[in-house]
Amino acid sequence: MGFRVERNVMVPMRDGVSLATDVWIPDDVPAATLLVRVPYGKSAMFVLSLKVNPDIFALLDAGYAIVRQDCRGTSASEGQFIPMESEHDDGVDTVEWVRQQPWSDGIVGTFGASYLGFTQLALASRNPEGLKAIAPTVTEPDMYQAWHSDGGALTWHNAVFWANAMAVANAQRALTNNGADPAQLISLATKVSDLQASPAATLRDAMPAEQDQLAELLPWWSDWLRHPEDDAFWRQLSPISDYSDVAVPGLHIGGWFDLFAGTTTRTYTRLRAQASTEEAREGQQLIMGPWDHQDYSGIYKDRQFGGSANIAAIDITNTYLRFYDRWLRGNSDNPAEQAPVRIFVMGIDQWRDEQDWPLPDTTYVDYFLDSVGRANTAGGNGILRAQLPTAESTDAYAYDPARPVPSLGGRVWQPTALNTVGPVDQQEVETRDDVLCYSSPVLDEPVEVTGHVSLVLHVISSALDTDFTGKLVDVHPDGRAIYLTDGMLRARYRQSLSSPELMEPDKEYEVTLDLSVTSNVFLPGHQIRLEISSSNYPRYDRNTNTGGDINAEVLDRSVIALNRVLHGPEHPSRLVLPVIKR
């Protein structure tokens, strides 16, 4: 089918600001429309080329119109960009505009990854007339947890990486629109990038001489850091505040190594339970593959998942088309036979269809921590036991913020080719004295772990505040210790992310860490391993252990924390795994 393109159509918003919009119109009109709202430039190649997106030419050939819009204050659109400040209203106004166009049949769906998913969830929470389906991928419904962990620490690498990307994008916009000095803007963007390796600091403190430029390029960054708690500032920005506001089906696509893996699955679960209509609840779908935020090949240096892991092997464009044809056109190819959940199970490296998430046959199994007091390093005597230990013991380590445990892979925002994201071998960090390692015996039978993982610890610290990290690792017979999932807890948030409470030094606490989500079969000959420490940098910012404002402190004022993990019959520290037995 043929089509025509109208570029940079200026679409008016309710406050008079106009947003630059490209419209791809098929020959056969009126047509249902698929809307994409993007802050990186609607023609940016790295956005267009993400393999998690459908082929827009296939969508056009199927008779759908495509609308791609620059978010407020980005690229060719008017106004000022403040992340998520205007996306709810701007999305609603854009849908209303689409419905008024002569080429539109009044029906709208959406798609897009990452921030483009933020904009979809925000739109769905307003439930405008004409919106019939969304397809948010590798994304997050909560702005606080988009940039902070479930345990309250700032996800430093991801926040700075994204801030730098927006600084560069805004610098390019300033060059185009305002004739700004390119040398100064490039220098500023470079300084923002350099903060990735710095102690936590506001840009105002780190670059006092560049405040005028910062105010133009990143006016929101310091506000983010001034709100380390989950407070009203974040809640009014979040795409969804109440899942019962959503009344449309959703196709949710994520990766086990994506920044938002845990919340992708939870968004599906919550909408499946809480969306406002039966059609919306029944119309949620979930796909999770062995992918990160940008790469969907399933190929990593330290772990390859086979040809079927590539997103191209599951024909993702046809997945979108079946979804849109059902909910935007009322067509269906035996929807009752289509499982709502499709997951890639690592270890056996196979796709599997399921009827719900979490899997209905999940059994949560405790693996208890044990040692004879020296679990430090993988060569120590830390053990994971299926039974509660009979004797009490304690493992201790010193956490020095000036010497953090480096992030090796995991859920960071980096090119896969650098071997710094996803299932990276952890043997290097397992040699450190400030990393406790607890390993199961070598397995005789396979153990499938699919679902949300948690860690319960009995801890004591010498500090007013410190962090505790946990990481689940699959130890292969050749010694590779392959990352699966992890999480952390900033101790001041042990009771609540919105109401911090400092610790009493040398007092015992029971704390629970959310280690996010995975699906992996630990094969015979492998071991299940848990790593515990107090830093994972630069994935998370470093806790200075003082109990003060971490974002305003400098590293030379930090203190070393002596942290202890207690385990035994009176202190049942344990890894809780979602085990599937079939």
Buried (B, 14 or more C-beta within 10 A) or exposed (E): EEBEEEEEBEBEBEEEBBBBBBBBBBEEBBBBBBBBBBBBBBBBEEBBEBBBBBBBEEBBBBBBBBBBBBBBBBBBBBBBBBBBBBBBBBBBBBBBBBBEBEBBBBBBBBBBBBBBBBBBBBBBBBBBEBBBBBBBBBBBBBBBBBBBBBBBBBBBBBBBBBBBBBBBBBBBBBBEEEEBEEEEBBEBBEBBBEBBEEBBBBBBBBBEEBEEBBEBBBBBBBEBBEBBBBEEBBEEBBBBEEBBBBBBBBBBBBBBBBBBBBBBBBBBBBBBEBBBBEEBBEBBBBBBBBBBBBBBBBBBBBBBBEEBBBBEBBEBBBBBBBBBBBBBBEEEEEBEEBEBBBBBBBBEBBBBEBEBBBBEEBEEBBBBBBBEEBBBBBEBBBBBBEEBBEEEBBBBBEBBBEBBBBBBBBBBBBEBEEBBBBBBBBBEBBEBEBBBBBBBEEBEEEBBBBBBBBBBBBBBBBBBBBBBBBBBBBBBEEEBBBBBBBBBBBBBBBEEBBEBEEBEBEEEBEBBBBBBBBBBBBBEEBBBBBBBBBBBBBBBBBBBBBBBEBBBBEEEEBBBBBBBBBBBEEBBBBBBBBBBEE
